[in-house]
Amino acid sequence: MFELLLPGLIVVFVLILAVSAIKIIRQSTVGMVERLGRFHTRAETGINFVMPFIDQIVDIIDMREQVIDFPPQPVITKDNVTMQIDTVVYFQVTDPVRYRYEISNPVSAIENLTATTLRNIVGEMELDETLVSRDVVNSKLRSVLDEATDRWGIRVNRVELKNINPPRDIQEAMEKQMRAERERREVILRAEGEKRSAILRAEGQREAVVLEAEAAKESAIRRAEGEAEAILAVQQARAEGLKKVFTAIKDTNPTKEVVAIRSMEALERLSEGQATKIVIPTEAAGILGALVSAKEILKGD
């Protein structure tokens, strides 16, 4: 009976050994193969064959980028202010062999290294500088961590300060300061607005005065031009009348005495209604006197 079962048992045992020798490693992971307790080789992605009972995959290491969110750590600044800072570290395994065998607890090691490095960096900075220099702290922290973790087969890609929480009294003081700053800016903006409004109002009044002055000037010019045109028209009409009179006298072939008398009458009409005086030379005055006498004689006849 045993002899009949022996071949079947052997076949089953061989199948078990064959199945146990096949190991499948998933994408983005690497298996650590040990032979009799010592590191033997890496099991890459896909199907891998190991020797049963001799080789053993002791660890599967994730080669993707990983994120660790560390709890807040107390940090003292240069001006003796204790803050709670929590950090987020993005790292990736570059050498799974060193990651497995060079450090026993990589995550804990990174956390402790981050805390001590952060204390050193922030300890050289004051509170205000720490609050506004997150990028500087992140850059310094990443550089130190990357250099320290390189021998562990780890590359630190990025470090972020997630939260910076100063003490409650400091937060209240900062809130009061920010509120006062906002009120100051509001006062400045309101004053600038009122100043701008006053300037615009003054410019508007000035432009109105200028326009009124220009309108008055234009009106005065038009009025003066109209009066000048009226005076010119009157003078032209008088000249035209005198011209017609002299033409009529000329057409009747008058004597010298008649011409003189008509000239005197024209001068009389010319002087009518004039506020100004007409100045006549002495010789002309004598002639006009003789003409007046001649006129009286003609009237007597």
Secondary structure, DSSP 8 states (H G I E B T S, - for coil): -HHHHHHHHHHHHHHHHHHHHEEEE-TTEEEEEEETTEEEEEE-SEEEE--TTTEEEEEEEE-S-EEEE---EEEE-TTS-EEEEEEEEEEEES-HHHHHHT-S-HHHHHHHHHHHHHHHHHTTS-HHHHHH-HHHHHHHHHHHHHHHHGGGTEEEEEEEEEEEE--HHHHHHHHHHHHHHHHHHHHHHHHHHHHHHHHHHHHHHHHHHHHHHHHHHHHHHHHHHHHHHHHHHHHHHHHHHHHHHHHHHHHT---HHHHHHHHHHHHHHHHTT-SS-----HHHHHHHHHHHHHHHHHHH-
